[in-house]
Amino acid sequence: MSSTTTIKIASDLRDRLNALKVHPRETYSEVIGRLVENSVDDEPLSDETIRALEASLEDLKAGRIFTLDEVMAELREE
């Protein structure tokens, strides 16, 4: 049998937890457990992916970007 404890939370946080309930009878413990489970990344980014993201950020900072219209126009040409 698991033990329980009481914690104090602000009423606005309680309201936010209520908004995250999947169904009205879901307990705060279940909501918090789901949030904790979802916060753990089972597949962290690889070094290669991180390097690609960094290169993309450098491209953005340098202005090497294309608008959606430019990309769509290029795709229509192909």
Sequence and secondary structure as in RCSB ss.txt:
>XXXX:A:sequence
MSSTTTIKIASDLRDRLNALKVHPRETYSEVIGRLVENSVDDEPLSDETIRALEASLEDLKAGRIFTLDEVMAEL
REE
>XXXX:A:secstr
          HHHHHHHHHT SSTT  HHHHHHHHHHHHS SS   HHHHHHHHHHHHHHHTT    HHHHHHHH
HH 
